[in-house]
Amino acid sequence: MLYLYRSVLRYLANSKKVFIVFIIALLFELSFEYFTSLSIKYLIDDAITPRNMTIFFGLLLALLIGGVLNLLIGVGGEHAMMQTFSTLILASLSMVVGTAILFVLEWKLAIVAFVGIVFMFVPQKLLNKRAQRYNEEYVGIVESFSNNMDEEMKAFKVIRGFQLQESMKNRFTKQLQVWFRLGVKRSFINSNLERLPIMVLSVVNVIILGLGGYFTFQGSMTIGDLIAFYSVFDTVGVSVIQFMEVVPDLIEGEVGVAPTAHAFL
């Protein structure tokens, strides 16, 4: 991972225009993400509840303009840098910034959210090595089956001449059985890697709504605070999931990062 960061940073350092476009797009997208979440607080507490139409329409207009600009600037940022790495950087910054915002909004609830974020990484920590092993074995068995099939087809006349069709059939049947069993294990592990963090996120969401509702009843949070907190945490949770999705791809392609980056010059 460190090599990956160094390679792209060297590329950015040598391309000032690309660096500027990338940073502007990144910061704008990150800012808009959390502006959208926090604007809910002001929409409810300062506009809808007191029936202030000026603030209400002002916020809606700001969200509309921000959304259009975010789309346009975001497209420019992805031409400037490969999309996968952009996702990694944005997700990393979003986790840090979002967690900080949560502590500003309500520190007691933020502690629960932070513990939940940590637990989202637990399935990957426990299952990642096994998933990698199964994926490597799966690729190996597919290549082996393909190579054996190619060899058997080339030697088909010999096999038919010595009446070895049954033996060939048995070998392929055993290979297919191994392929199937390994494929089931691989799918099960990969599915858990995807689903367990989402399950943890769902459970923590319920806990946050429960505790946040209690704090709202006690008067330590407004309804706008609670909804904004929930929205920010949901954004952080999505960033965690995106981070976990792109890291394996980036590690796998780590060696080719520098040549790929120079191709975008």
N, C-alpha and C positions, 0 to 999 in steps of 0.2 A: 504493500500500500504506500509506503514512504517513497519508493521508487516511482510509483505512479504519480504522486503529487509533484515530486521534483521534476519529472519529465514534462508535465503540462505547464508547470510554473516557468520552466526554462523557455518553453515555446511562447508563452504569454509575454515573458520579459523581452523577447526578441521581436515581438509584434505589438507595438504600442497601440495601434488603431484597434486591433482585435481585442487587446486587453481592456481598452476603454469601453468598447461596445459591450463586451462580456460583463464587466463590472456594473455598468449602468443597468443593463437588462436584469442582472441578478438582484441588485439592490431594489430595483423598482418592483420586480415580481414579489420579493420577500416583503417589502413594505405594503404592497397592495393586499397580500394574503392576510396580514394581521390588521390592516386598516379595515378590511371587510368584516373581520370578526369583532373588532372593538367598536365599529360603528353601530352594531346592534345595541350595545349598551346605551349610546346616546340617542338612538332612534326611540328606544322604549322610555328611558328615564327623562330625557330632555325634550323629546318631540311628541311622542304618542300620548304618554301619561298626562303631561300638562296641556296637550292639544296645541302645540306650537307648530303651525304649518310652515313657518319660515325655515326653522331648523329641519323639519321633516323633508321638505322639497330640496333644501340645500344639500342634505346628506345624500338623497337619492341621485341628485345631479352629479355630486362628487363621485359616487360609486359608478355611475354610468360612464363618465369621462375616464375614470381610472381603469375601468374594465377594458375600454377600447384601447387606451394607451398601453395597458399591460399586454394585450394581444399583439399589438404592432411591435412593441419593443422586444417582447419575448421571441417573436419570429427572428428578429435581427440577431438576438443573442445566440440562437441555435444555428444560425449560419456561421457565426463567429467561433463557435466551439461545438464539439461533438455532443449530442444530446444526452448521452449517458453520463458523461462527466458533469454536465450542467446539472443534471438531476441529483448527482451525488453531492455537489457543492451546495445546491439549494436546500436539499434535505438536511445536510449537516448544520448549516446556518439556521435553518428553520427550527430545528430541535433546540438549539441553544437560545435563540431569541424568544421562541415561544415559551420555553420553560421559565425564562426570566420574567416575561409578561405575566405568566400564571402567578408567580410569587408576588408581583406588584398588586395584582387584583385581589388575591386572598391567600396568604401564606400557608394557613392551616390546610386548606383544600389543595394547595399546590404540592404539599408534601405527599399527600395521597396520590396525586397525579404523577409525581416524580417516581414514586415506588412502582406505580403501574407501568411507566415507561421502561424502567429497569427490567421488570418482569417480562416485558415484550421481547427482550433479547434472550431470555432464558432458553426457549425452544431451539433457537438457532445455535446457541452455545452447546446444548446437549446433543443435538441431532446432526450438526453440520458435517462432522467428520464421517459419520455413517452414511449420510446422503452422498457425500463426495465419493466414498468407496463404492457404493452401489452404482452410481452414475458411471464411474470408470469401468466397473465390471460389466455393466450393461453394454457400454460402447464396445468393450472387448468381445463379448459374446456375439454381438451383431456382426462385427468384422470377421470373427472366426466362422460364423455360419455362412456368411457371404463368400468367404474364401473357399470353404469346403464345398459349397454348392458349385462354385466355378470349377474346382478341380474335378468333382464328380461328373459334371457335364462334359468336360474334356475327355474324361476316361469312360464315357458311357458305352462305347462299343466293347471295350474290354470287360466292363461290368456285365453287359448283356451276354457276351460270349461265355463267360464263366458262371453265368446265372447267379450273380451277386446282388440282384435287385433287392432281395429281402434284407440282406445285411445292410445295404445302403439305406433302406427305409427305416430300419431300427436305429441306425446312427442319427439320422435326421430327427426321428421322433424323440430320442433322448435329448438332443440339442434343443429342440423346440420346448421340451418340458423345462429344461434349465432356464431357457430364455423367458418362458412364461413366469416361472417362480420368481426369478430375479426382477422381472418387470413389475410384478405385484408388490414386492418389497420396495422397489424404487419409487413407485407411484405412491405407496403408503407414506413413506418418509417425506417425500417432496410435498405431498398434500398436507402433512402435519406442519411442515416448515412454513407453509403459506397460511394455514387456517388457525394454528394455535396463537400466533401473535394477534390475529384479528379477534379471536375469542377472548384473550386477555383484555384487549382494548374495549370490547363490548361490556365485560364485567366491570372494568374500572369506570366506564361511562355511567353505568347504573349507580355505582357507589358515589360518584361525583354528583349525580342528580339528587341522590338521597341526602347526602350531607349538605349539599348546596341548598336544597329545599329547606333543611332544618335551619341553616344559617339565615336564610331569607325569613323564615318564621320568627327567628329571634331578633331580626332587625339589623344584623351585622352585614348583610348583603342586600342589595336591591335586586329586583327581578332582572333588570338590565345587566347587573354584575354577573348574575348566575348564568344567563344565556351567553353573555360574552365569554365567560370563563369556559363554558362547555364548548363553544365554537372554537376558541383558541386551542383547547386541549385536543379536540378532534383534528385540527390542522396538524398539531404536533404528532399525534398518533399516525396520521397518514404519512407524514414525513419519515417517521421511524420505519414504516412498512416499505416505503420507496427506497430508503437507505439499504435495508436488508435485501431488497430485490436486485439492486444494481451492483452491490459490492462483489458478489461472486462472479458476475460477468466481467467486471473490471479486473479482478485478480487473474481470471483465466486469460484475458487478453493483454496482460500487463506488458509483456515483452514487445508487443507491437504498438504500444501507445505513441512513442516518439515518431515513428514513420507515419502513423496515421495523422498525428497532429500536423506534421509538416505538409501533408497533402492538402490541408485547408488554407495554406498560405496564399 
